[in-house]
Amino acid sequence: MSATLDHNPIPRHAVPCWLTDNHLFVAIPLKGKAPFIARYANSAEGFREAMQAMRSYHAPLPPKPIYTPPPQITARLRNPGPLSSDARLALAQDILRRLLITPKG
């Protein structure tokens, strides 16, 4: 079984938040500035307010990669060259003779 290590498991659109005994803190990112840290009560009502604040925040999502179609495979015709079929046959027989393989016939 193989696994890979994700060096950055937190997505860019994630909103960090933490909890203390009395308060819930949410760090809402601001464009080009330090994040705004909002404080809410450590209760169900404070949690609801924090969730509403996070829902209303629309973070910039990373752009989707642009689809690039794979390159088309084109058939390439080989130029037969100047050799005639008789010359090709003679060349093939010469190569076989040098390799000590004798053709039948």
C-alpha positions as CSV (number, residue, x, y, z in Angstrom):
1,M,0.0,0.0,0.0
2,S,1.3,3.4,-0.9
3,A,0.4,6.8,0.5
4,T,1.4,10.4,-0.3
5,L,1.9,13.2,2.2
6,D,-0.1,16.3,1.6
7,H,2.2,19.2,2.6
8,N,-0.7,21.7,2.6
9,P,-3.9,19.9,3.8
10,I,-5.7,23.2,4.6
11,P,-7.5,24.6,1.6
12,R,-7.1,28.3,0.7
13,H,-10.8,29.0,1.3
14,A,-10.7,27.6,4.9
15,V,-11.5,30.0,7.7
16,P,-9.5,29.3,10.9
17,C,-11.4,29.4,14.2
18,W,-10.6,28.4,17.8
19,L,-12.4,28.0,21.1
20,T,-11.5,29.1,24.6
21,D,-13.5,28.6,27.8
22,N,-15.6,31.7,27.3
23,H,-15.3,32.6,23.6
24,L,-15.3,31.4,20.0
25,F,-12.9,33.2,17.7
26,V,-13.2,33.3,13.9
27,A,-10.4,34.8,11.8
28,I,-12.1,36.2,8.7
29,P,-9.5,36.9,6.0
30,L,-9.5,40.3,4.4
31,K,-8.0,41.0,1.0
32,G,-4.5,42.4,1.3
33,K,-4.8,42.9,5.1
34,A,-4.5,41.0,8.3
35,P,-7.5,38.8,9.1
36,F,-10.3,40.2,11.1
37,I,-10.8,38.2,14.3
38,A,-14.4,38.1,15.4
39,R,-15.3,37.0,18.9
40,Y,-18.5,35.2,19.8
41,A,-19.9,33.7,23.0
42,N,-19.1,30.1,23.7
43,S,-22.7,29.0,23.5
44,A,-25.2,27.7,21.0
45,E,-26.2,31.2,20.1
46,G,-22.6,32.3,19.6
47,F,-21.9,29.3,17.5
48,R,-24.9,30.1,15.3
49,E,-23.7,33.7,14.8
50,A,-20.2,32.5,13.9
51,M,-21.7,30.0,11.4
52,Q,-23.8,32.8,9.8
53,A,-20.7,35.0,9.6
54,M,-18.7,32.2,7.9
55,R,-21.6,31.5,5.5
56,S,-21.8,35.1,4.5
57,Y,-18.1,35.3,3.8
58,H,-17.3,34.3,0.2
59,A,-13.7,33.4,0.0
60,P,-11.9,33.4,-3.3
61,L,-11.8,29.8,-4.4
62,P,-8.8,28.6,-6.2
63,P,-9.3,28.8,-10.0
64,K,-10.3,25.6,-11.8
65,P,-7.6,24.4,-14.2
66,I,-8.3,25.2,-17.8
67,Y,-9.0,22.1,-19.8
68,T,-6.5,21.5,-22.5
69,P,-7.3,18.7,-24.9
70,P,-4.7,16.1,-25.5
71,P,-2.7,16.5,-28.7
72,Q,-4.1,14.8,-31.7
73,I,-2.2,11.8,-32.9
74,T,-1.7,12.1,-36.7
75,A,-0.7,9.3,-39.0
76,R,2.6,10.1,-40.7
77,L,3.3,8.4,-44.0
78,R,6.9,7.5,-44.6
79,N,8.5,8.5,-47.8
80,P,9.3,5.3,-49.6
81,G,12.6,6.6,-50.8
82,P,14.4,6.1,-54.0
83,L,14.9,2.4,-53.7
84,S,12.8,0.2,-55.9
85,S,11.3,-3.0,-54.8
86,D,14.1,-5.0,-56.5
87,A,16.8,-2.9,-54.8
88,R,15.0,-3.4,-51.4
89,L,14.9,-7.1,-51.9
90,A,18.6,-7.2,-52.8
91,L,19.4,-5.1,-49.7
92,A,17.4,-7.3,-47.4
93,Q,19.1,-10.4,-48.8
94,D,22.5,-8.8,-48.3
95,I,21.7,-8.0,-44.7
96,L,20.5,-11.5,-44.1
97,R,23.6,-13.0,-45.6
98,R,25.8,-10.8,-43.4
99,L,23.9,-12.0,-40.3
100,L,24.5,-15.6,-41.5
101,I,20.8,-16.1,-42.0
102,T,20.1,-17.6,-45.4
103,P,16.7,-17.1,-46.8
104,K,14.9,-20.0,-48.3
105,G,14.3,-20.2,-52.0
